[in-house]
């Protein structure tokens, strides 16, 4: 009799603890969302405004360029990711060398070719973005010169 009431009490304690943890997490998520919205709006209008362009130096200047997407970091990340994937494909292909030599060759050759093509496609999108940005800057400079 004591043992069944002990287990029912401990189960209710566990359930109430789990519920209170879930409620606490939910409240924190809502507070985080509100703070993120307010913080994002304040940073955008107070720090990233056009009047602040070129005003900052050092780390704050780097942060301004980073948050306003003046510099793209995706190219370096893509290169690192490609190297990791290529090494992984090459090393993991050796797992099938003892069982099926053709699967080993296909994984080694075709896997690396597919990885390279996917990397080049992603890099091509970045190059198109960079070239479009440069063309846009040159056109806006030409428009400014014509208006003067």
C-alpha positions in Angstrom: 0.0 0.0 0.0 2.8 2.4 0.8 4.7 1.6 -2.3 1.8 2.3 -4.7 1.1 5.7 -3.1 4.9 6.4 -3.2 5.0 5.8 -6.9 1.9 7.8 -7.6 3.2 10.7 -5.7 6.6 10.5 -7.4 4.9 10.3 -10.8 2.8 13.4 -10.1 5.9 15.2 -8.9 7.7 14.2 -12.1 4.8 15.3 -14.2 4.4 18.7 -12.4 8.2 19.2 -12.7 8.0 18.5 -16.5 5.1 20.8 -16.9 6.7 23.6 -15.0 9.9 23.2 -17.1 7.9 23.3 -20.3 6.0 26.4 -19.1 9.3 28.1 -18.2 10.8 27.2 -21.5 7.8 28.6 -23.3 7.9 31.8 -21.4 11.6 32.2 -22.2 11.0 31.6 -25.9 8.3 34.3 -26.0 10.5 36.8 -24.2 13.4 35.9 -26.5 11.2 36.5 -29.5 10.1 39.9 -28.3 13.6 40.9 -27.4 14.9 39.7 -30.8 12.3 41.7 -32.7 12.9 44.9 -30.7 16.7 44.4 -30.8 16.7 43.7 -34.6 14.6 46.8 -35.3 16.8 49.0 -33.1 20.1 47.7 -34.6 18.7 48.2 -38.1 17.5 51.8 -37.6 20.2 53.1 -35.2 23.4 51.2 -36.3 22.9 50.1 -39.9 21.4 53.3 -41.3 23.0 54.8 -44.4 24.3 57.8 -42.5 26.6 55.5 -40.6 28.2 54.0 -43.7 32.0 54.5 -43.5 31.8 56.1 -40.1 33.1 53.1 -38.1 36.6 51.6 -38.0 38.2 48.6 -36.4 35.9 45.9 -35.0 32.8 48.1 -35.1 33.5 48.8 -38.8 33.9 45.1 -39.4 30.6 44.5 -37.5 28.8 47.1 -39.6 30.0 45.5 -42.8 29.1 42.1 -41.6 25.6 43.0 -40.5 24.9 45.1 -43.6 26.2 42.3 -45.9 28.9 44.4 -47.4 31.3 41.4 -47.3 30.3 37.9 -48.2 31.7 35.1 -46.1 29.9 32.3 -47.9 32.7 31.8 -50.4 35.2 30.9 -47.7 32.6 28.7 -46.0 31.8 26.9 -49.3 35.5 26.2 -49.9 35.9 24.7 -46.5 32.7 22.7 -46.8 33.8 21.4 -50.2 37.2 20.3 -48.8 35.5 18.5 -45.9 33.0 16.8 -48.3 35.7 15.8 -50.8 37.9 14.3 -48.1 34.9 12.5 -46.5 33.8 11.0 -49.9 37.4 9.9 -50.6 37.9 8.3 -47.2 34.5 6.8 -46.9 34.8 5.2 -50.4 37.6 3.0 -49.0 35.0 1.3 -46.8 33.7 -0.6 -49.8 37.1 -1.5 -51.3 37.1 -5.0 -49.8 33.5 -5.8 -50.7 32.9 -4.3 -54.0 35.8 -2.7 -56.0 33.5 -1.1 -58.6 31.4 0.6 -55.8 34.7 1.9 -54.4 35.7 3.4 -57.8 32.2 4.8 -58.4 32.1 6.4 -55.0 35.6 7.7 -55.3 35.3 9.2 -58.8 31.6 9.9 -59.3 31.1 11.1 -55.7 33.9 13.6 -56.0 32.7 14.8 -59.4 29.2 15.4 -58.1 30.5 17.2 -55.0 32.7 19.4 -57.3 29.8 20.2 -59.6 27.5 21.1 -56.7 30.3 23.3 -55.2 30.9 25.1 -58.6 27.2 25.7 -59.0 27.0 27.3 -55.5 30.1 29.3 -56.3 28.6 30.4 -59.6 25.6 31.9 -57.8 28.0 33.9 -55.5 30.0 35.1 -58.5 26.8 36.2 -60.2 25.8 38.1 -57.1 29.2 39.8 -56.8 29.2 40.8 -60.5 25.6 42.1 -60.3 26.6 44.2 -57.2 29.6 45.6 -59.0 27.6 46.5 -62.1 25.0 48.1 -59.9 27.7 50.3 -58.2 29.2 51.3 -61.6 25.7 52.2 -63.0 24.9 54.3 -59.9 28.2 56.1 -60.2 27.5 56.8 -63.9 24.0 58.1 -63.0 25.6 60.4 -60.3 28.1 61.8 -62.8 25.4 62.4 -65.4 23.3 64.4 -62.9 26.1 66.7 -62.0 
